C-alpha cells in the first residue's frame, strides 16, 4: 500500500480567498489547450480565426462547461436539489460537477459560437476534441490531490490510503483516468489529427466519444461511486450508463464520418 502524499489542496490563501490546485489545474488545461488550438489552426489552416474570435470562443466554452457541468450534475445525479436546495443549484464552490453535463454545455457553446461566426460546427468540435484531454488530465490529478473520486478498496501493491477514504487502501482511480482519458486519449486524438482525419467530418469527435466512453466504463469498475448515488444494478454505476450512451453516439458519428468528407 502507499500512504497518501502530504499535499495541501490549497496552494495559498489571500484573505478569505483560497487558491486551490483544482482551480489551477483547469486553468492550466484550458490555457494549454487554447495555445495548442492556435497552433493547429495555423499549421493546417483550418479556420484561420483571428484573436477576437478565439477569445470569444474561449469565453463561450468556459461558460458552457461550468454551467453544463453543474446543471448536468444536478439533473443527472441530484435532481431533488431543485426542490430541496434550489439556492445551491449553481453553487460550484460546494462541489458536484458532471463531465457528461459539461460536455453537453461545451457542445452547446460551440454551436452558438459557430453559428454566429458561420463556422462548420462538426469540424470545430472535431478539432476541439483533440484538446479536451489537457483539461481532463490536469483535472484528474487535482481530484487525486483533493482526495476525492477515489477507487474501491483493493489489495494491489499500488493501493493508496486516502485521507477521506477510510483506513483501507483503494485504487487510485483518478490516476487511472488521468492516464487513459488524459494521456492516452490525447495521443490517440492527435495521431488521427496528423493523419488529417479532420477531413472526414465527425471522425475525431467519434473517436473521442468512443474511447472516452469505453475508458470511463472500465475505470468505473475500480472507482467508488458517490455514497448518495451508489450502484444502479449490482456493480454498474450511473456513470457507466451515461458513458455507454456516449459510446453509442460516437459509433453513429463514426458511421456518418465514413460516408462524408470535407
C-alpha positions, 0 to 999 in steps of 0.5 A: 500500500502507499500512504497518501502524499502530504499535499495541501489542496490549497496552494495559498490563501489571500484573505478569505480567498483560497487558491486551490490546485483544482482551480489551477489545474483547469486553468492550466488545461484550458490555457494549454489547450487554447495555445495548442488550438492556435497552433493547429489552426495555423499549421493546417489552416483550418479556420484561420480565426483571428484573436477576437474570435478565439477569445470569444470562443474561449469565453463561450466554452468556459461558460458552457462547461461550468454551467453544463457541468453543474446543471448536468450534475444536478439533473443527472445525479441530484435532481431533488436539489431543485426542490430541496436546495434550489439556492445551491443549484449553481453553487460550484464552490460546494462541489458536484460537477458532471463531465457528461453535463459539461460536455453537453454545455461545451457542445452547446457553446460551440454551436452558438459560437459557430453559428454566429461566426458561420463556422462548420460546427462538426469540424470545430468540435472535431478539432476541439476534441483533440484538446479536451484531454489537457483539461481532463488530465490536469483535472484528474490529478487535482481530484487525486490531490483533493482526495476525492473520486477515489477507487474501491478498496483493493489489495494491489501493491499500488493501493493508496490510503486516502485521507477521506477514504477510510483506513483501507487502501483503494485504487487510485482511480483518478490516476487511472483516468488521468492516464487513459482519458488524459494521456492516452486519449490525447495521443490517440486524438492527435495521431488521427489529427496528423493523419488529417482525419479532420477531413472526414467530418465527425471522425475525431469527435467519434473517436473521442466519444468512443474511447472516452466512453469505453475508458470511463466504463472500465475505470468505473469498475475500480472507482467508488461511486458517490455514497448518495448515488451508489450502484444502479444494478449490482456493480454498474454505476450511473456513470457507466450508463451515461458513458455507454450512451456516449459510446453509442453516439460516437459509433453513429458519428463514426458511421456518418464520418465514413460516408462524408468528407470535407 
